[in-house]
Amino acid sequence: MKNIERILIATDFSPASQSALDYAVEWKNKLGASLTVIYIFDHRFQSALYSVYSEMLDNSILVYKEQLELSLKGLSEKIGADDYVFREGIPANEVAQCVNEKNIDLVIVGTHGYSGLEKLVLGSTAKNILYRVKCPVLTIKG
């Protein structure tokens, strides 16, 4: 079995991702691994809103992204993470790219536990991450 030296925790600042963060910090400490926190601004939602409210949203989206990145930095410092990554795109794709770039050994992600229509509309980011990365993925039900 491969040693786990680099852990990636994906967050969306939800209660489900907070549960996953708690596990990630515990694993980091037990294994002496480095910990990177990643947040992905899903541009699909921006595109849908932008097509309707383009002029009004330009500055609001920029300010929102800046606030998200500051929150990510603060969260990373609070939990003692070694690094943080803020990206824009489709979450599962961006997590997979980060895993490859940073040679991540373990991804930890929270799940919301959606079912039915919610799952159909919102999808399952955790499931999509699982299919796109080559390292183990630990899912934590929030």
KAKA-V390197 format. One record per residue. N is the residue number from 1. RES is the residue in three letters. PHI is phi in degrees with one decimal (999 if undefined). Layout:
N_RES_PHI + N_RES_PHI
This chain:
1_MET_999 + 2_LYS_-73.8 + 3_ASN_-67.3 + 4_ILE_-95.5 + 5_GLU_-111.0 + 6_ARG_-133.1 + 7_ILE_-112.7 + 8_LEU_-116.4 + 9_ILE_-113.7 + 10_ALA_-94.1 + 11_THR_-127.2 + 12_ASP_-128.3 + 13_PHE_66.4 + 14_SER_-89.7 + 15_PRO_-57.3 + 16_ALA_-63.6 + 17_SER_-74.9 + 18_GLN_-66.4 + 19_SER_-60.7 + 20_ALA_-65.8 + 21_LEU_-60.3 + 22_ASP_-59.4 + 23_TYR_-63.8 + 24_ALA_-61.0 + 25_VAL_-64.7 + 26_GLU_-62.6 + 27_TRP_-64.1 + 28_LYS_-56.5 + 29_ASN_-68.4 + 30_LYS_-67.8 + 31_LEU_-95.9 + 32_GLY_67.4 + 33_ALA_-88.2 + 34_SER_-81.3 + 35_LEU_-129.3 + 36_THR_-116.7 + 37_VAL_-104.7 + 38_ILE_-124.5 + 39_TYR_-128.1 + 40_ILE_-118.4 + 41_PHE_-78.8 + 42_ASP_-77.3 + 43_HIS_-69.1 + 44_ARG_-63.9 + 45_PHE_-72.0 + 46_GLN_-61.9 + 47_SER_-61.7 + 48_ALA_-63.7 + 49_LEU_-70.6 + 50_TYR_-63.3 + 51_SER_-62.6 + 52_VAL_-96.4 + 53_TYR_-123.0 + 54_SER_-53.4 + 55_GLU_-65.7 + 56_MET_-67.6 + 57_LEU_-88.6 + 58_ASP_-47.8 + 59_ASN_-72.2 + 60_SER_-62.2 + 61_ILE_-66.6 + 62_LEU_-60.9 + 63_VAL_-63.8 + 64_TYR_-61.1 + 65_LYS_-63.1 + 66_GLU_-62.0 + 67_GLN_-66.3 + 68_LEU_-62.1 + 69_GLU_-65.8 + 70_LEU_-63.8 + 71_SER_-63.5 + 72_LEU_-64.1 + 73_LYS_-62.1 + 74_GLY_-62.4 + 75_LEU_-61.5 + 76_SER_-61.1 + 77_GLU_-65.7 + 78_LYS_-61.3 + 79_ILE_-93.3 + 80_GLY_78.4 + 81_ALA_-68.7 + 82_ASP_-82.4 + 83_ASP_-161.9 + 84_TYR_-139.9 + 85_VAL_-132.9 + 86_PHE_-113.9 + 87_ARG_-133.2 + 88_GLU_-125.4 + 89_GLY_152.9 + 90_ILE_-86.8 + 91_PRO_-49.2 + 92_ALA_-62.8 + 93_ASN_-65.3 + 94_GLU_-68.8 + 95_VAL_-63.1 + 96_ALA_-61.4 + 97_GLN_-65.2 + 98_CYS_-64.6 + 99_VAL_-57.0 + 100_ASN_-66.9 + 101_GLU_-64.2 + 102_LYS_-102.9 + 103_ASN_51.6 + 104_ILE_-69.0 + 105_ASP_-98.1 + 106_LEU_-152.0 + 107_VAL_-107.3 + 108_ILE_-120.0 + 109_VAL_-143.9 + 110_GLY_-84.1 + 111_THR_-119.0 + 112_HIS_-85.6 + 113_GLY_75.1 + 114_TYR_-66.0 + 115_SER_-143.4 + 116_GLY_59.6 + 117_LEU_-63.6 + 118_GLU_-57.8 + 119_LYS_-66.6 + 120_LEU_-63.0 + 121_VAL_-76.6 + 122_LEU_-90.9 + 123_GLY_73.3 + 124_SER_-129.4 + 125_THR_-61.4 + 126_ALA_-59.6 + 127_LYS_-62.7 + 128_ASN_-66.0 + 129_ILE_-64.0 + 130_LEU_-54.4 + 131_TYR_-75.9 + 132_ARG_-102.8 + 133_VAL_-107.0 + 134_LYS_-100.9 + 135_CYS_-101.5 + 136_PRO_-62.3 + 137_VAL_-124.5 + 138_LEU_-101.1 + 139_THR_-102.0 + 140_ILE_-117.7 + 141_LYS_-74.1 + 142_GLY_-86.9
